[in-house]
Amino acid sequence: MSTYILSTAVGSGVSVILLLSFAALMYAFTLPLYFSGYLALVALGAGCIVSGIVAGRIKKRCGLKVGFRCGVIMLALCAVGALIFGKLDGSAALVKTITVVITGCCGGVIGVNRKR
């Protein structure tokens, strides 16, 4: 259980740092607002990959399952954040679900197969 807490915290931290960086880039280059959805999805995916890698390196087996669990936990955190800070309308739920499952599983496999 502590593996998933640590890996989710690291993945969430990466996502937050990327979100802040993307917001600064959007402001600096005055990008249109519709880019924010794509950049937020990239940040979520990157956080899930990092979360899966960390958990896979700790567990050292069952990379797909470990990465899937990390992705689902990150998705649940996004849902809780949407409930607290905004509204949970489900308009991009399928896209987010597919993104976190694929990136989390890839991260888990990478983490398990990593030598160092």
MARVEXMI-787087 format. One line per field, with one value per residue (C-alpha): residue number from 1; chain; x, y, z. Coordinates in nm, 4 decimals. Example, Ala and Ser with C-alpha at 12.3 -4.5 7.8 and 13.67 -1.06 7.14 Angstrom:
// residues 2
pos c(1,2)
unit c(A,A)
east c(1.2300,1.3670)
north c(-0.4500,-0.1060)
up c(0.7800,0.7140)
***
This chain:
// residues 116
pos c(1,2,3,4,5,6,7,8,9,10,11,12,13,14,15,16,17,18,19,20,21,22,23,24,25,26,27,28,29,30,31,32,33,34,35,36,37,38,39,40,41,42,43,44,45,46,47,48,49,50,51,52,53,54,55,56,57,58,59,60,61,62,63,64,65,66,67,68,69,70,71,72,73,74,75,76,77,78,79,80,81,82,83,84,85,86,87,88,89,90,91,92,93,94,95,96,97,98,99,100,101,102,103,104,105,106,107,108,109,110,111,112,113,114,115,116)
unit c(A,A,A,A,A,A,A,A,A,A,A,A,A,A,A,A,A,A,A,A,A,A,A,A,A,A,A,A,A,A,A,A,A,A,A,A,A,A,A,A,A,A,A,A,A,A,A,A,A,A,A,A,A,A,A,A,A,A,A,A,A,A,A,A,A,A,A,A,A,A,A,A,A,A,A,A,A,A,A,A,A,A,A,A,A,A,A,A,A,A,A,A,A,A,A,A,A,A,A,A,A,A,A,A,A,A,A,A,A,A,A,A,A,A,A,A)
east c(0.0000,0.2817,0.4247,0.1135,0.1020,0.4641,0.4355,0.1084,0.2571,0.5579,0.3370,0.1027,0.3982,0.5220,0.1744,0.1479,0.4934,0.4056,0.0712,0.2439,0.5036,0.2387,0.0395,0.3487,0.4145,0.0564,0.0834,0.4231,0.3240,-0.0407,-0.1721,-0.5476,-0.7384,-0.8386,-0.4750,-0.5120,-0.7150,-0.4497,-0.1665,-0.3508,-0.3941,-0.0215,0.0604,-0.1749,-0.0218,0.3319,0.2402,0.0905,0.4017,0.6247,0.3911,0.3969,0.7757,0.8254,0.5815,0.7244,1.0773,0.9677,0.7514,0.9795,0.6959,0.3469,0.4220,0.0891,-0.1132,0.0974,0.0829,-0.2913,-0.3475,-0.1343,-0.3310,-0.6650,-0.5505,-0.4403,-0.7750,-0.9567,-0.7506,-0.8517,-1.2169,-1.1916,-1.0179,-1.2919,-1.5568,-1.3843,-1.2709,-1.5127,-1.7744,-1.7543,-1.9417,-1.7736,-1.7236,-1.3660,-1.3929,-1.3316,-1.0264,-0.8797,-0.9505,-0.7818,-0.4863,-0.4230,-0.4639,-0.2262,0.0365,0.0163,0.0576,0.3472,0.5148,0.4696,0.6252,0.9146,0.9731,0.9717,1.2051,1.4505,1.7848,1.9125)
north c(0.0000,0.2410,0.1751,0.3165,0.6149,0.7052,0.6505,0.8434,1.1321,1.1458,1.1210,1.3884,1.6147,1.5709,1.6497,1.9658,2.0860,2.0262,2.2018,2.5067,2.5017,2.4693,2.7549,2.9746,2.8804,2.9565,3.2945,3.3738,3.2819,3.3938,3.0627,3.0173,2.8767,2.5557,2.4364,2.4027,2.0824,1.9134,2.0282,1.9132,1.5696,1.5562,1.6490,1.3797,1.1198,1.2135,1.1912,0.8450,0.7255,0.8465,0.6942,0.3600,0.3675,0.4360,0.1633,-0.0839,-0.0264,-0.0867,-0.3937,-0.5488,-0.7687,-0.7454,-0.4203,-0.3961,-0.4492,-0.2097,0.0587,0.0111,0.0607,0.3743,0.5131,0.4412,0.6067,0.9157,0.9206,0.9009,1.1945,1.3940,1.3113,1.4191,1.7408,1.8082,1.7569,1.9888,2.2691,2.2555,2.0363,1.6745,1.6625,1.3616,1.5277,1.4021,1.0996,0.8435,1.0260,1.0655,0.7027,0.5733,0.8057,0.7060,0.3348,0.3305,0.5586,0.3953,0.0471,0.1613,0.3185,0.0021,-0.2136,0.0293,0.0349,-0.3440,-0.3984,-0.1304,-0.2698,0.0167)
up c(0.0000,0.0800,-0.2669,-0.4290,-0.1935,-0.2701,-0.6441,-0.6674,-0.4705,-0.7030,-1.0134,-0.8835,-0.8131,-1.1687,-1.3009,-1.0910,-1.1988,-1.5636,-1.5246,-1.3781,-1.6555,-1.9250,-1.7721,-1.7786,-2.1416,-2.2366,-2.0695,-2.2192,-2.5746,-2.5371,-2.6627,-2.7066,-2.4122,-2.5892,-2.5708,-2.1950,-2.2232,-2.4344,-2.2137,-1.9015,-2.0582,-2.1377,-1.7776,-1.6464,-1.8761,-1.7779,-1.4103,-1.4634,-1.6462,-1.3633,-1.1043,-1.2859,-1.3203,-0.9492,-0.8443,-1.0983,-0.9751,-0.6166,-0.6845,-0.9535,-1.0895,-1.2441,-1.4264,-1.6094,-1.2931,-1.0881,-1.3574,-1.4014,-1.0297,-1.0288,-1.3226,-1.1578,-0.8355,-1.0309,-1.2116,-0.8790,-0.7515,-1.0602,-0.9965,-0.6329,-0.7388,-0.9938,-0.7280,-0.4832,-0.7155,-1.0023,-1.1497,-1.2509,-1.5795,-1.7388,-2.0765,-2.1113,-1.8837,-2.1575,-2.2918,-1.9437,-1.8559,-2.1702,-2.1159,-1.7546,-1.8226,-2.1188,-1.9665,-1.6232,-1.7701,-1.9885,-1.6872,-1.4822,-1.7529,-1.7953,-1.4196,-1.3846,-1.6794,-1.5772,-1.4624,-1.2483)
***
